[in-house]
């Protein structure tokens, strides 16, 4: 038997609980943003872009609400995701 789960659902499932418990945890939120960038880098072009954007938006919003991460740092997570989606891997880690 083989279970086939749409990729966009898988992205949501993998991060649903960690995101729930990540409030006030900047290190966890940073790692989640990095994980999303890594998925973007490895995923076939156009397959999970919307899901990654949506999930990163949740991470960024939670970081803004519950941590002292700067707007600049949170923006760097978004830029890193966009770069990975177009096939560019930044030389340094975001945030």
C-alpha positions in Angstrom: 0.0 0.0 0.0 1.2 3.5 -0.8 0.0 6.8 0.6 0.0 9.7 -1.8 -0.3 13.1 -0.1 -0.4 16.3 -2.2 2.9 18.2 -1.7 1.2 21.4 -0.5 -0.6 19.4 2.2 2.6 17.7 3.3 4.3 21.1 3.8 1.4 22.2 6.1 1.3 18.9 8.0 5.0 18.9 8.7 5.0 22.4 10.2 1.6 22.6 11.8 2.4 21.5 15.3 5.9 23.0 15.5 4.4 26.3 14.5 1.7 26.0 17.2 4.4 25.7 19.9 6.9 28.1 18.4 5.3 31.2 19.8 8.0 33.3 21.6 10.8 31.0 20.3 12.9 32.9 17.8 15.4 30.1 17.3 12.6 27.7 16.4 11.1 30.2 14.0 14.4 30.9 12.4 14.9 27.2 11.8 11.4 26.9 10.3 12.2 29.7 7.9 15.4 28.0 6.9 13.6 24.7 6.5 11.1 26.3 4.1 14.0 27.8 2.1 15.6 24.3 1.9 12.3 22.8 0.7 12.0 25.6 -1.9 15.5 24.9 -3.1 14.9 21.2 -3.6 11.3 21.1 -4.8 10.5 20.9 -8.5 9.8 24.5 -9.8 6.3 25.6 -9.2 5.1 22.6 -7.3 4.9 24.0 -3.7 5.5 27.7 -4.1 2.2 28.8 -2.8 2.3 26.5 0.2 5.8 27.6 1.1 4.8 31.3 0.8 1.7 30.7 3.0 3.6 28.8 5.6 6.4 31.3 5.7 3.8 34.1 6.1 2.6 32.2 9.2 6.2 32.0 10.6 6.9 35.6 9.9 3.6 36.8 11.5 4.2 34.7 14.6 7.8 36.0 14.9 6.5 39.6 14.6 3.8 39.0 17.3 5.8 36.9 19.8 9.5 37.7 19.5 11.9 40.5 19.3 13.1 39.5 15.8 13.6 42.6 13.7 11.6 43.4 10.6 14.8 43.3 8.7 15.5 39.7 9.8 12.0 38.6 9.0 12.3 40.2 5.6 15.5 38.3 5.0 13.6 35.0 5.5 11.2 36.1 2.7 14.0 37.1 0.4 15.8 33.8 1.1 12.7 31.9 0.2 12.2 33.8 -3.0 15.8 33.3 -4.0 15.6 29.6 -3.4 12.4 29.4 -5.5 14.2 30.8 -8.4 17.2 28.6 -7.9 19.6 31.0 -6.1 21.2 29.8 -2.9 22.4 32.7 -0.7 26.0 32.6 0.4 25.1 33.2 4.0 22.3 32.0 6.2 19.3 34.3 6.6 18.7 35.9 10.0 
